[in-house]
Each structure stands twice: as structure tokens, then as C-alpha cells.
Amino acid sequence: MAQYLIYFNQQWVGDHTEEWFRSRGPLAAGVVEDMKDAGVWIFAGGLVEDGPVSTADATSGELLITDGPYVETKEVLGGLAIIDVPDQATADLWAGRLAEACGWPQEVRLFGSMPDDD
């Protein structure tokens, strides 16, 4: 099995009424429950859009932690799901279900393998 990240950027969501968003929540929650029932769910959640944000940057050789997102960021992560499935096609199916439930695009990425601890 392989682990995949399914995610969306907040900019992909679009402008909708509060009522529209409330109607999508139960649909997305239903897909997450289906993931759990299928045994592929590892984690899923949406990020707080106006919550606290900080950035850790060590590219200068010294660690700098600042409030707020990195200034040059054009897209902001809105939410994600991590699943453990046999292949890309299965990950794509789950992403499709989330896209239909949420009403905006989802992107799928394979996690790289971790080096052995030996």
C-alpha cells in the first residue's frame, strides 16, 4: 500500500454563500466516513482560514520564526486528507469523491518513502 495526500488550496474554493458551504460539510464528512469504513483513512481535515499562521525559515543559516504566511505565497492550503491505498487510480477515485462532495478541485500526490532507520 502507498500513502497519498489529497488536498486543495483555499483559492480553488470560489465564492459561495454560507448556506452552500453548510450543505457541503455533511457530504465531505460522509466521504471521510466511507474512507474510514474502507480502511484507507489516515487523516483528514480542513484548516482554519483566519487562524494563527507562522512560518519557520532557516534558509539564511539562522532559524527565523515569524507570524503569518510567507510573503511570496500565492496559494494557501485549505484542507487535506491522507489515505493508504494500493495505487494512484484508487487515490484518484477518493479524490474524485471529495471533489464532488466539496464542490472544488482536489489534487493527489504520492508521499515519498522514508529511509530505513538501520
Phi and psi restraints in degrees (range 20) as a CNS / XPLOR table:
assign (resid 1 and name C) (resid 2 and name N)
       (resid 2 and name CA) (resid 2 and name C) 1.0 -129.7 20.0 2
assign (resid 2 and name N) (resid 2 and name CA)
       (resid 2 and name C) (resid 3 and name N) 1.0 150.5 20.0 2
assign (resid 2 and name C) (resid 3 and name N)
       (resid 3 and name CA) (resid 3 and name C) 1.0 -99.0 20.0 2
assign (resid 3 and name N) (resid 3 and name CA)
       (resid 3 and name C) (resid 4 and name N) 1.0 134.3 20.0 2
assign (resid 3 and name C) (resid 4 and name N)
       (resid 4 and name CA) (resid 4 and name C) 1.0 -124.2 20.0 2
assign (resid 4 and name N) (resid 4 and name CA)
       (resid 4 and name C) (resid 5 and name N) 1.0 146.6 20.0 2
assign (resid 4 and name C) (resid 5 and name N)
       (resid 5 and name CA) (resid 5 and name C) 1.0 -102.2 20.0 2
assign (resid 5 and name N) (resid 5 and name CA)
       (resid 5 and name C) (resid 6 and name N) 1.0 126.2 20.0 2
assign (resid 5 and name C) (resid 6 and name N)
       (resid 6 and name CA) (resid 6 and name C) 1.0 -112.3 20.0 2
assign (resid 6 and name N) (resid 6 and name CA)
       (resid 6 and name C) (resid 7 and name N) 1.0 125.6 20.0 2
assign (resid 6 and name C) (resid 7 and name N)
       (resid 7 and name CA) (resid 7 and name C) 1.0 -149.0 20.0 2
assign (resid 7 and name N) (resid 7 and name CA)
       (resid 7 and name C) (resid 8 and name N) 1.0 166.8 20.0 2
assign (resid 7 and name C) (resid 8 and name N)
       (resid 8 and name CA) (resid 8 and name C) 1.0 -139.0 20.0 2
assign (resid 8 and name N) (resid 8 and name CA)
       (resid 8 and name C) (resid 9 and name N) 1.0 150.6 20.0 2
assign (resid 8 and name C) (resid 9 and name N)
       (resid 9 and name CA) (resid 9 and name C) 1.0 -92.3 20.0 2
assign (resid 9 and name N) (resid 9 and name CA)
       (resid 9 and name C) (resid 10 and name N) 1.0 143.4 20.0 2
assign (resid 9 and name C) (resid 10 and name N)
       (resid 10 and name CA) (resid 10 and name C) 1.0 -55.5 20.0 2
assign (resid 10 and name N) (resid 10 and name CA)
       (resid 10 and name C) (resid 11 and name N) 1.0 -32.4 20.0 2
assign (resid 10 and name C) (resid 11 and name N)
       (resid 11 and name CA) (resid 11 and name C) 1.0 -66.8 20.0 2
assign (resid 11 and name N) (resid 11 and name CA)
       (resid 11 and name C) (resid 12 and name N) 1.0 -19.0 20.0 2
assign (resid 11 and name C) (resid 12 and name N)
       (resid 12 and name CA) (resid 12 and name C) 1.0 -79.1 20.0 2
assign (resid 12 and name N) (resid 12 and name CA)
       (resid 12 and name C) (resid 13 and name N) 1.0 -13.6 20.0 2
assign (resid 12 and name C) (resid 13 and name N)
       (resid 13 and name CA) (resid 13 and name C) 1.0 -69.8 20.0 2
assign (resid 13 and name N) (resid 13 and name CA)
       (resid 13 and name C) (resid 14 and name N) 1.0 -43.2 20.0 2
assign (resid 13 and name C) (resid 14 and name N)
       (resid 14 and name CA) (resid 14 and name C) 1.0 86.1 20.0 2
assign (resid 14 and name N) (resid 14 and name CA)
       (resid 14 and name C) (resid 15 and name N) 1.0 175.3 20.0 2
assign (resid 14 and name C) (resid 15 and name N)
       (resid 15 and name CA) (resid 15 and name C) 1.0 -93.6 20.0 2
assign (resid 15 and name N) (resid 15 and name CA)
       (resid 15 and name C) (resid 16 and name N) 1.0 125.0 20.0 2
assign (resid 15 and name C) (resid 16 and name N)
       (resid 16 and name CA) (resid 16 and name C) 1.0 -143.3 20.0 2
assign (resid 16 and name N) (resid 16 and name CA)
       (resid 16 and name C) (resid 17 and name N) 1.0 163.2 20.0 2
assign (resid 16 and name C) (resid 17 and name N)
       (resid 17 and name CA) (resid 17 and name C) 1.0 -75.2 20.0 2
assign (resid 17 and name N) (resid 17 and name CA)
       (resid 17 and name C) (resid 18 and name N) 1.0 159.7 20.0 2
assign (resid 17 and name C) (resid 18 and name N)
       (resid 18 and name CA) (resid 18 and name C) 1.0 -60.4 20.0 2
assign (resid 18 and name N) (resid 18 and name CA)
       (resid 18 and name C) (resid 19 and name N) 1.0 -37.5 20.0 2
assign (resid 18 and name C) (resid 19 and name N)
       (resid 19 and name CA) (resid 19 and name C) 1.0 -61.5 20.0 2
assign (resid 19 and name N) (resid 19 and name CA)
       (resid 19 and name C) (resid 20 and name N) 1.0 -41.3 20.0 2
assign (resid 19 and name C) (resid 20 and name N)
       (resid 20 and name CA) (resid 20 and name C) 1.0 -61.8 20.0 2
assign (resid 20 and name N) (resid 20 and name CA)
       (resid 20 and name C) (resid 21 and name N) 1.0 -46.0 20.0 2
assign (resid 20 and name C) (resid 21 and name N)
       (resid 21 and name CA) (resid 21 and name C) 1.0 -61.4 20.0 2
assign (resid 21 and name N) (resid 21 and name CA)
       (resid 21 and name C) (resid 22 and name N) 1.0 -43.3 20.0 2
assign (resid 21 and name C) (resid 22 and name N)
       (resid 22 and name CA) (resid 22 and name C) 1.0 -60.9 20.0 2
assign (resid 22 and name N) (resid 22 and name CA)
       (resid 22 and name C) (resid 23 and name N) 1.0 -33.4 20.0 2
assign (resid 22 and name C) (resid 23 and name N)
       (resid 23 and name CA) (resid 23 and name C) 1.0 -72.2 20.0 2
assign (resid 23 and name N) (resid 23 and name CA)
       (resid 23 and name C) (resid 24 and name N) 1.0 -24.2 20.0 2
assign (resid 23 and name C) (resid 24 and name N)
       (resid 24 and name CA) (resid 24 and name C) 1.0 -83.8 20.0 2
assign (resid 24 and name N) (resid 24 and name CA)
       (resid 24 and name C) (resid 25 and name N) 1.0 -28.7 20.0 2
assign (resid 24 and name C) (resid 25 and name N)
       (resid 25 and name CA) (resid 25 and name C) 1.0 -53.0 20.0 2
assign (resid 25 and name N) (resid 25 and name CA)
       (resid 25 and name C) (resid 26 and name N) 1.0 -52.4 20.0 2
assign (resid 25 and name C) (resid 26 and name N)
       (resid 26 and name CA) (resid 26 and name C) 1.0 -62.6 20.0 2
assign (resid 26 and name N) (resid 26 and name CA)
       (resid 26 and name C) (resid 27 and name N) 1.0 -32.6 20.0 2
assign (resid 26 and name C) (resid 27 and name N)
       (resid 27 and name CA) (resid 27 and name C) 1.0 -65.7 20.0 2
assign (resid 27 and name N) (resid 27 and name CA)
       (resid 27 and name C) (resid 28 and name N) 1.0 -46.0 20.0 2
assign (resid 27 and name C) (resid 28 and name N)
       (resid 28 and name CA) (resid 28 and name C) 1.0 -65.5 20.0 2
assign (resid 28 and name N) (resid 28 and name CA)
       (resid 28 and name C) (resid 29 and name N) 1.0 -41.7 20.0 2
assign (resid 28 and name C) (resid 29 and name N)
       (resid 29 and name CA) (resid 29 and name C) 1.0 -60.9 20.0 2
assign (resid 29 and name N) (resid 29 and name CA)
       (resid 29 and name C) (resid 30 and name N) 1.0 -35.5 20.0 2
assign (resid 29 and name C) (resid 30 and name N)
       (resid 30 and name CA) (resid 30 and name C) 1.0 -64.0 20.0 2
assign (resid 30 and name N) (resid 30 and name CA)
       (resid 30 and name C) (resid 31 and name N) 1.0 -39.9 20.0 2
assign (resid 30 and name C) (resid 31 and name N)
       (resid 31 and name CA) (resid 31 and name C) 1.0 -65.5 20.0 2
assign (resid 31 and name N) (resid 31 and name CA)
       (resid 31 and name C) (resid 32 and name N) 1.0 -41.1 20.0 2
assign (resid 31 and name C) (resid 32 and name N)
       (resid 32 and name CA) (resid 32 and name C) 1.0 -61.7 20.0 2
assign (resid 32 and name N) (resid 32 and name CA)
       (resid 32 and name C) (resid 33 and name N) 1.0 -41.8 20.0 2
assign (resid 32 and name C) (resid 33 and name N)
       (resid 33 and name CA) (resid 33 and name C) 1.0 -62.1 20.0 2
assign (resid 33 and name N) (resid 33 and name CA)
       (resid 33 and name C) (resid 34 and name N) 1.0 -39.6 20.0 2
assign (resid 33 and name C) (resid 34 and name N)
       (resid 34 and name CA) (resid 34 and name C) 1.0 -63.4 20.0 2
assign (resid 34 and name N) (resid 34 and name CA)
       (resid 34 and name C) (resid 35 and name N) 1.0 -37.9 20.0 2
assign (resid 34 and name C) (resid 35 and name N)
       (resid 35 and name CA) (resid 35 and name C) 1.0 -61.5 20.0 2
assign (resid 35 and name N) (resid 35 and name CA)
       (resid 35 and name C) (resid 36 and name N) 1.0 -44.3 20.0 2
assign (resid 35 and name C) (resid 36 and name N)
       (resid 36 and name CA) (resid 36 and name C) 1.0 -62.1 20.0 2
assign (resid 36 and name N) (resid 36 and name CA)
       (resid 36 and name C) (resid 37 and name N) 1.0 -46.7 20.0 2
assign (resid 36 and name C) (resid 37 and name N)
       (resid 37 and name CA) (resid 37 and name C) 1.0 -61.1 20.0 2
assign (resid 37 and name N) (resid 37 and name CA)
       (resid 37 and name C) (resid 38 and name N) 1.0 -33.9 20.0 2
assign (resid 37 and name C) (resid 38 and name N)
       (resid 38 and name CA) (resid 38 and name C) 1.0 -81.0 20.0 2
assign (resid 38 and name N) (resid 38 and name CA)
       (resid 38 and name C) (resid 39 and name N) 1.0 -8.4 20.0 2
assign (resid 38 and name C) (resid 39 and name N)
       (resid 39 and name CA) (resid 39 and name C) 1.0 76.8 20.0 2
assign (resid 39 and name N) (resid 39 and name CA)
       (resid 39 and name C) (resid 40 and name N) 1.0 20.4 20.0 2
assign (resid 39 and name C) (resid 40 and name N)
       (resid 40 and name CA) (resid 40 and name C) 1.0 -106.1 20.0 2
assign (resid 40 and name N) (resid 40 and name CA)
       (resid 40 and name C) (resid 41 and name N) 1.0 -12.4 20.0 2
assign (resid 40 and name C) (resid 41 and name N)
       (resid 41 and name CA) (resid 41 and name C) 1.0 -73.1 20.0 2
assign (resid 41 and name N) (resid 41 and name CA)
       (resid 41 and name C) (resid 42 and name N) 1.0 132.0 20.0 2
assign (resid 41 and name C) (resid 42 and name N)
       (resid 42 and name CA) (resid 42 and name C) 1.0 -113.1 20.0 2
assign (resid 42 and name N) (resid 42 and name CA)
       (resid 42 and name C) (resid 43 and name N) 1.0 -47.4 20.0 2
assign (resid 42 and name C) (resid 43 and name N)
       (resid 43 and name CA) (resid 43 and name C) 1.0 -162.2 20.0 2
assign (resid 43 and name N) (resid 43 and name CA)
       (resid 43 and name C) (resid 44 and name N) 1.0 148.7 20.0 2
assign (resid 43 and name C) (resid 44 and name N)
       (resid 44 and name CA) (resid 44 and name C) 1.0 -154.2 20.0 2
assign (resid 44 and name N) (resid 44 and name CA)
       (resid 44 and name C) (resid 45 and name N) 1.0 144.3 20.0 2
assign (resid 44 and name C) (resid 45 and name N)
       (resid 45 and name CA) (resid 45 and name C) 1.0 -179.0 20.0 2
assign (resid 45 and name N) (resid 45 and name CA)
       (resid 45 and name C) (resid 46 and name N) 1.0 155.3 20.0 2
assign (resid 45 and name C) (resid 46 and name N)
       (resid 46 and name CA) (resid 46 and name C) 1.0 -98.6 20.0 2
assign (resid 46 and name N) (resid 46 and name CA)
       (resid 46 and name C) (resid 47 and name N) 1.0 151.1 20.0 2
assign (resid 46 and name C) (resid 47 and name N)
       (resid 47 and name CA) (resid 47 and name C) 1.0 -93.3 20.0 2
assign (resid 47 and name N) (resid 47 and name CA)
       (resid 47 and name C) (resid 48 and name N) 1.0 149.1 20.0 2
assign (resid 47 and name C) (resid 48 and name N)
       (resid 48 and name CA) (resid 48 and name C) 1.0 -73.2 20.0 2
assign (resid 48 and name N) (resid 48 and name CA)
       (resid 48 and name C) (resid 49 and name N) 1.0 116.6 20.0 2
assign (resid 48 and name C) (resid 49 and name N)
       (resid 49 and name CA) (resid 49 and name C) 1.0 -63.8 20.0 2
assign (resid 49 and name N) (resid 49 and name CA)
       (resid 49 and name C) (resid 50 and name N) 1.0 -41.7 20.0 2
assign (resid 49 and name C) (resid 50 and name N)
       (resid 50 and name CA) (resid 50 and name C) 1.0 -106.2 20.0 2
assign (resid 50 and name N) (resid 50 and name CA)
       (resid 50 and name C) (resid 51 and name N) 1.0 20.6 20.0 2
assign (resid 50 and name C) (resid 51 and name N)
       (resid 51 and name CA) (resid 51 and name C) 1.0 -79.6 20.0 2
assign (resid 51 and name N) (resid 51 and name CA)
       (resid 51 and name C) (resid 52 and name N) 1.0 178.9 20.0 2
assign (resid 51 and name C) (resid 52 and name N)
       (resid 52 and name CA) (resid 52 and name C) 1.0 -65.6 20.0 2
assign (resid 52 and name N) (resid 52 and name CA)
       (resid 52 and name C) (resid 53 and name N) 1.0 140.8 20.0 2
assign (resid 52 and name C) (resid 53 and name N)
       (resid 53 and name CA) (resid 53 and name C) 1.0 -133.8 20.0 2
assign (resid 53 and name N) (resid 53 and name CA)
       (resid 53 and name C) (resid 54 and name N) 1.0 137.5 20.0 2
assign (resid 53 and name C) (resid 54 and name N)
       (resid 54 and name CA) (resid 54 and name C) 1.0 -137.1 20.0 2
assign (resid 54 and name N) (resid 54 and name CA)
       (resid 54 and name C) (resid 55 and name N) 1.0 161.1 20.0 2
assign (resid 54 and name C) (resid 55 and name N)
       (resid 55 and name CA) (resid 55 and name C) 1.0 -128.1 20.0 2
assign (resid 55 and name N) (resid 55 and name CA)
       (resid 55 and name C) (resid 56 and name N) 1.0 133.6 20.0 2
assign (resid 55 and name C) (resid 56 and name N)
       (resid 56 and name CA) (resid 56 and name C) 1.0 -109.7 20.0 2
assign (resid 56 and name N) (resid 56 and name CA)
       (resid 56 and name C) (resid 57 and name N) 1.0 124.6 20.0 2
assign (resid 56 and name C) (resid 57 and name N)
       (resid 57 and name CA) (resid 57 and name C) 1.0 -135.0 20.0 2
assign (resid 57 and name N) (resid 57 and name CA)
       (resid 57 and name C) (resid 58 and name N) 1.0 121.1 20.0 2
assign (resid 57 and name C) (resid 58 and name N)
       (resid 58 and name CA) (resid 58 and name C) 1.0 -117.8 20.0 2
assign (resid 58 and name N) (resid 58 and name CA)
       (resid 58 and name C) (resid 59 and name N) 1.0 16.1 20.0 2
assign (resid 58 and name C) (resid 59 and name N)
       (resid 59 and name CA) (resid 59 and name C) 1.0 -66.3 20.0 2
assign (resid 59 and name N) (resid 59 and name CA)
       (resid 59 and name C) (resid 60 and name N) 1.0 -21.7 20.0 2
assign (resid 59 and name C) (resid 60 and name N)
       (resid 60 and name CA) (resid 60 and name C) 1.0 -83.0 20.0 2
assign (resid 60 and name N) (resid 60 and name CA)
       (resid 60 and name C) (resid 61 and name N) 1.0 -5.2 20.0 2
assign (resid 60 and name C) (resid 61 and name N)
       (resid 61 and name CA) (resid 61 and name C) 1.0 97.5 20.0 2
assign (resid 61 and name N) (resid 61 and name CA)
       (resid 61 and name C) (resid 62 and name N) 1.0 -10.7 20.0 2
assign (resid 61 and name C) (resid 62 and name N)
       (resid 62 and name CA) (resid 62 and name C) 1.0 -127.6 20.0 2
assign (resid 62 and name N) (resid 62 and name CA)
       (resid 62 and name C) (resid 63 and name N) 1.0 136.2 20.0 2
assign (resid 62 and name C) (resid 63 and name N)
       (resid 63 and name CA) (resid 63 and name C) 1.0 -72.0 20.0 2
assign (resid 63 and name N) (resid 63 and name CA)
       (resid 63 and name C) (resid 64 and name N) 1.0 128.6 20.0 2
assign (resid 63 and name C) (resid 64 and name N)
       (resid 64 and name CA) (resid 64 and name C) 1.0 -127.5 20.0 2
assign (resid 64 and name N) (resid 64 and name CA)
       (resid 64 and name C) (resid 65 and name N) 1.0 122.7 20.0 2
assign (resid 64 and name C) (resid 65 and name N)
       (resid 65 and name CA) (resid 65 and name C) 1.0 -112.6 20.0 2
assign (resid 65 and name N) (resid 65 and name CA)
       (resid 65 and name C) (resid 66 and name N) 1.0 125.0 20.0 2
assign (resid 65 and name C) (resid 66 and name N)
       (resid 66 and name CA) (resid 66 and name C) 1.0 -128.2 20.0 2
assign (resid 66 and name N) (resid 66 and name CA)
       (resid 66 and name C) (resid 67 and name N) 1.0 157.5 20.0 2
assign (resid 66 and name C) (resid 67 and name N)
       (resid 67 and name CA) (resid 67 and name C) 1.0 -77.5 20.0 2
assign (resid 67 and name N) (resid 67 and name CA)
       (resid 67 and name C) (resid 68 and name N) 1.0 144.6 20.0 2
assign (resid 67 and name C) (resid 68 and name N)
       (resid 68 and name CA) (resid 68 and name C) 1.0 90.3 20.0 2
assign (resid 68 and name N) (resid 68 and name CA)
       (resid 68 and name C) (resid 69 and name N) 1.0 161.3 20.0 2
assign (resid 68 and name C) (resid 69 and name N)
       (resid 69 and name CA) (resid 69 and name C) 1.0 -71.6 20.0 2
assign (resid 69 and name N) (resid 69 and name CA)
       (resid 69 and name C) (resid 70 and name N) 1.0 160.2 20.0 2
assign (resid 69 and name C) (resid 70 and name N)
       (resid 70 and name CA) (resid 70 and name C) 1.0 -57.6 20.0 2
assign (resid 70 and name N) (resid 70 and name CA)
       (resid 70 and name C) (resid 71 and name N) 1.0 131.5 20.0 2
assign (resid 70 and name C) (resid 71 and name N)
       (resid 71 and name CA) (resid 71 and name C) 1.0 -54.5 20.0 2
assign (resid 71 and name N) (resid 71 and name CA)
       (resid 71 and name C) (resid 72 and name N) 1.0 -38.0 20.0 2
assign (resid 71 and name C) (resid 72 and name N)
       (resid 72 and name CA) (resid 72 and name C) 1.0 -84.6 20.0 2
assign (resid 72 and name N) (resid 72 and name CA)
       (resid 72 and name C) (resid 73 and name N) 1.0 4.8 20.0 2
assign (resid 72 and name C) (resid 73 and name N)
       (resid 73 and name CA) (resid 73 and name C) 1.0 -67.1 20.0 2
assign (resid 73 and name N) (resid 73 and name CA)
       (resid 73 and name C) (resid 74 and name N) 1.0 128.3 20.0 2
assign (resid 73 and name C) (resid 74 and name N)
       (resid 74 and name CA) (resid 74 and name C) 1.0 -101.1 20.0 2
assign (resid 74 and name N) (resid 74 and name CA)
       (resid 74 and name C) (resid 75 and name N) 1.0 -23.8 20.0 2
assign (resid 74 and name C) (resid 75 and name N)
       (resid 75 and name CA) (resid 75 and name C) 1.0 -129.4 20.0 2
assign (resid 75 and name N) (resid 75 and name CA)
       (resid 75 and name C) (resid 76 and name N) 1.0 147.4 20.0 2
assign (resid 75 and name C) (resid 76 and name N)
       (resid 76 and name CA) (resid 76 and name C) 1.0 -122.2 20.0 2
assign (resid 76 and name N) (resid 76 and name CA)
       (resid 76 and name C) (resid 77 and name N) 1.0 130.1 20.0 2
assign (resid 76 and name C) (resid 77 and name N)
       (resid 77 and name CA) (resid 77 and name C) 1.0 -60.7 20.0 2
assign (resid 77 and name N) (resid 77 and name CA)
       (resid 77 and name C) (resid 78 and name N) 1.0 131.0 20.0 2
assign (resid 77 and name C) (resid 78 and name N)
       (resid 78 and name CA) (resid 78 and name C) 1.0 -102.3 20.0 2
assign (resid 78 and name N) (resid 78 and name CA)
       (resid 78 and name C) (resid 79 and name N) 1.0 -33.9 20.0 2
assign (resid 78 and name C) (resid 79 and name N)
       (resid 79 and name CA) (resid 79 and name C) 1.0 -175.0 20.0 2
assign (resid 79 and name N) (resid 79 and name CA)
       (resid 79 and name C) (resid 80 and name N) 1.0 167.0 20.0 2
assign (resid 79 and name C) (resid 80 and name N)
       (resid 80 and name CA) (resid 80 and name C) 1.0 -155.8 20.0 2
assign (resid 80 and name N) (resid 80 and name CA)
       (resid 80 and name C) (resid 81 and name N) 1.0 161.6 20.0 2
assign (resid 80 and name C) (resid 81 and name N)
       (resid 81 and name CA) (resid 81 and name C) 1.0 -139.1 20.0 2
assign (resid 81 and name N) (resid 81 and name CA)
       (resid 81 and name C) (resid 82 and name N) 1.0 142.2 20.0 2
assign (resid 81 and name C) (resid 82 and name N)
       (resid 82 and name CA) (resid 82 and name C) 1.0 -117.7 20.0 2
assign (resid 82 and name N) (resid 82 and name CA)
       (resid 82 and name C) (resid 83 and name N) 1.0 126.0 20.0 2
assign (resid 82 and name C) (resid 83 and name N)
       (resid 83 and name CA) (resid 83 and name C) 1.0 -128.0 20.0 2
assign (resid 83 and name N) (resid 83 and name CA)
       (resid 83 and name C) (resid 84 and name N) 1.0 157.9 20.0 2
assign (resid 83 and name C) (resid 84 and name N)
       (resid 84 and name CA) (resid 84 and name C) 1.0 -120.6 20.0 2
assign (resid 84 and name N) (resid 84 and name CA)
       (resid 84 and name C) (resid 85 and name N) 1.0 104.0 20.0 2
assign (resid 84 and name C) (resid 85 and name N)
       (resid 85 and name CA) (resid 85 and name C) 1.0 -133.6 20.0 2
assign (resid 85 and name N) (resid 85 and name CA)
       (resid 85 and name C) (resid 86 and name N) 1.0 165.1 20.0 2
assign (resid 85 and name C) (resid 86 and name N)
       (resid 86 and name CA) (resid 86 and name C) 1.0 -70.2 20.0 2
assign (resid 86 and name N) (resid 86 and name CA)
       (resid 86 and name C) (resid 87 and name N) 1.0 -26.8 20.0 2
assign (resid 86 and name C) (resid 87 and name N)
       (resid 87 and name CA) (resid 87 and name C) 1.0 -161.8 20.0 2
assign (resid 87 and name N) (resid 87 and name CA)
       (resid 87 and name C) (resid 88 and name N) 1.0 172.3 20.0 2
assign (resid 87 and name C) (resid 88 and name N)
       (resid 88 and name CA) (resid 88 and name C) 1.0 -61.1 20.0 2
assign (resid 88 and name N) (resid 88 and name CA)
       (resid 88 and name C) (resid 89 and name N) 1.0 -39.0 20.0 2
assign (resid 88 and name C) (resid 89 and name N)
       (resid 89 and name CA) (resid 89 and name C) 1.0 -61.0 20.0 2
assign (resid 89 and name N) (resid 89 and name CA)
       (resid 89 and name C) (resid 90 and name N) 1.0 -40.3 20.0 2
assign (resid 89 and name C) (resid 90 and name N)
       (resid 90 and name CA) (resid 90 and name C) 1.0 -69.0 20.0 2
assign (resid 90 and name N) (resid 90 and name CA)
       (resid 90 and name C) (resid 91 and name N) 1.0 -40.2 20.0 2
assign (resid 90 and name C) (resid 91 and name N)
       (resid 91 and name CA) (resid 91 and name C) 1.0 -61.0 20.0 2
assign (resid 91 and name N) (resid 91 and name CA)
       (resid 91 and name C) (resid 92 and name N) 1.0 -41.2 20.0 2
assign (resid 91 and name C) (resid 92 and name N)
       (resid 92 and name CA) (resid 92 and name C) 1.0 -62.8 20.0 2
assign (resid 92 and name N) (resid 92 and name CA)
       (resid 92 and name C) (resid 93 and name N) 1.0 -37.7 20.0 2
assign (resid 92 and name C) (resid 93 and name N)
       (resid 93 and name CA) (resid 93 and name C) 1.0 -62.4 20.0 2
assign (resid 93 and name N) (resid 93 and name CA)
       (resid 93 and name C) (resid 94 and name N) 1.0 -44.9 20.0 2
assign (resid 93 and name C) (resid 94 and name N)
       (resid 94 and name CA) (resid 94 and name C) 1.0 -65.8 20.0 2
assign (resid 94 and name N) (resid 94 and name CA)
       (resid 94 and name C) (resid 95 and name N) 1.0 -40.0 20.0 2
assign (resid 94 and name C) (resid 95 and name N)
       (resid 95 and name CA) (resid 95 and name C) 1.0 -61.6 20.0 2
assign (resid 95 and name N) (resid 95 and name CA)
       (resid 95 and name C) (resid 96 and name N) 1.0 -39.3 20.0 2
assign (resid 95 and name C) (resid 96 and name N)
       (resid 96 and name CA) (resid 96 and name C) 1.0 -63.3 20.0 2
assign (resid 96 and name N) (resid 96 and name CA)
       (resid 96 and name C) (resid 97 and name N) 1.0 -40.9 20.0 2
assign (resid 96 and name C) (resid 97 and name N)
       (resid 97 and name CA) (resid 97 and name C) 1.0 -64.3 20.0 2
assign (resid 97 and name N) (resid 97 and name CA)
       (resid 97 and name C) (resid 98 and name N) 1.0 -40.7 20.0 2
assign (resid 97 and name C) (resid 98 and name N)
       (resid 98 and name CA) (resid 98 and name C) 1.0 -66.4 20.0 2
assign (resid 98 and name N) (resid 98 and name CA)
       (resid 98 and name C) (resid 99 and name N) 1.0 -40.6 20.0 2
assign (resid 98 and name C) (resid 99 and name N)
       (resid 99 and name CA) (resid 99 and name C) 1.0 -61.1 20.0 2
assign (resid 99 and name N) (resid 99 and name CA)
       (resid 99 and name C) (resid 100 and name N) 1.0 -42.2 20.0 2
assign (resid 99 and name C) (resid 100 and name N)
       (resid 100 and name CA) (resid 100 and name C) 1.0 -66.1 20.0 2
assign (resid 100 and name N) (resid 100 and name CA)
       (resid 100 and name C) (resid 101 and name N) 1.0 -42.2 20.0 2
assign (resid 100 and name C) (resid 101 and name N)
       (resid 101 and name CA) (resid 101 and name C) 1.0 -68.6 20.0 2
assign (resid 101 and name N) (resid 101 and name CA)
       (resid 101 and name C) (resid 102 and name N) 1.0 -43.2 20.0 2
assign (resid 101 and name C) (resid 102 and name N)
       (resid 102 and name CA) (resid 102 and name C) 1.0 -78.2 20.0 2
assign (resid 102 and name N) (resid 102 and name CA)
       (resid 102 and name C) (resid 103 and name N) 1.0 -36.6 20.0 2
assign (resid 102 and name C) (resid 103 and name N)
       (resid 103 and name CA) (resid 103 and name C) 1.0 92.7 20.0 2
assign (resid 103 and name N) (resid 103 and name CA)
       (resid 103 and name C) (resid 104 and name N) 1.0 16.2 20.0 2
assign (resid 103 and name C) (resid 104 and name N)
       (resid 104 and name CA) (resid 104 and name C) 1.0 -147.2 20.0 2
assign (resid 104 and name N) (resid 104 and name CA)
       (resid 104 and name C) (resid 105 and name N) 1.0 163.8 20.0 2
assign (resid 104 and name C) (resid 105 and name N)
       (resid 105 and name CA) (resid 105 and name C) 1.0 -63.8 20.0 2
assign (resid 105 and name N) (resid 105 and name CA)
       (resid 105 and name C) (resid 106 and name N) 1.0 155.1 20.0 2
assign (resid 105 and name C) (resid 106 and name N)
       (resid 106 and name CA) (resid 106 and name C) 1.0 -128.9 20.0 2
assign (resid 106 and name N) (resid 106 and name CA)
       (resid 106 and name C) (resid 107 and name N) 1.0 144.9 20.0 2
assign (resid 106 and name C) (resid 107 and name N)
       (resid 107 and name CA) (resid 107 and name C) 1.0 -112.8 20.0 2
assign (resid 107 and name N) (resid 107 and name CA)
       (resid 107 and name C) (resid 108 and name N) 1.0 147.7 20.0 2
assign (resid 107 and name C) (resid 108 and name N)
       (resid 108 and name CA) (resid 108 and name C) 1.0 -119.9 20.0 2
assign (resid 108 and name N) (resid 108 and name CA)
       (resid 108 and name C) (resid 109 and name N) 1.0 130.2 20.0 2
assign (resid 108 and name C) (resid 109 and name N)
       (resid 109 and name CA) (resid 109 and name C) 1.0 -136.1 20.0 2
assign (resid 109 and name N) (resid 109 and name CA)
       (resid 109 and name C) (resid 110 and name N) 1.0 138.9 20.0 2
assign (resid 109 and name C) (resid 110 and name N)
       (resid 110 and name CA) (resid 110 and name C) 1.0 -82.7 20.0 2
assign (resid 110 and name N) (resid 110 and name CA)
       (resid 110 and name C) (resid 111 and name N) 1.0 133.6 20.0 2
assign (resid 110 and name C) (resid 111 and name N)
       (resid 111 and name CA) (resid 111 and name C) 1.0 -74.7 20.0 2
assign (resid 111 and name N) (resid 111 and name CA)
       (resid 111 and name C) (resid 112 and name N) 1.0 140.6 20.0 2
assign (resid 111 and name C) (resid 112 and name N)
       (resid 112 and name CA) (resid 112 and name C) 1.0 -73.4 20.0 2
assign (resid 112 and name N) (resid 112 and name CA)
       (resid 112 and name C) (resid 113 and name N) 1.0 159.4 20.0 2
assign (resid 112 and name C) (resid 113 and name N)
       (resid 113 and name CA) (resid 113 and name C) 1.0 -78.0 20.0 2
assign (resid 113 and name N) (resid 113 and name CA)
       (resid 113 and name C) (resid 114 and name N) 1.0 150.0 20.0 2
assign (resid 113 and name C) (resid 114 and name N)
       (resid 114 and name CA) (resid 114 and name C) 1.0 -89.2 20.0 2
assign (resid 114 and name N) (resid 114 and name CA)
       (resid 114 and name C) (resid 115 and name N) 1.0 143.2 20.0 2
assign (resid 114 and name C) (resid 115 and name N)
       (resid 115 and name CA) (resid 115 and name C) 1.0 -65.1 20.0 2
assign (resid 115 and name N) (resid 115 and name CA)
       (resid 115 and name C) (resid 116 and name N) 1.0 148.6 20.0 2
assign (resid 115 and name C) (resid 116 and name N)
       (resid 116 and name CA) (resid 116 and name C) 1.0 -64.9 20.0 2
assign (resid 116 and name N) (resid 116 and name CA)
       (resid 116 and name C) (resid 117 and name N) 1.0 152.1 20.0 2
assign (resid 116 and name C) (resid 117 and name N)
       (resid 117 and name CA) (resid 117 and name C) 1.0 -83.3 20.0 2
assign (resid 117 and name N) (resid 117 and name CA)
       (resid 117 and name C) (resid 118 and name N) 1.0 0.8 20.0 2
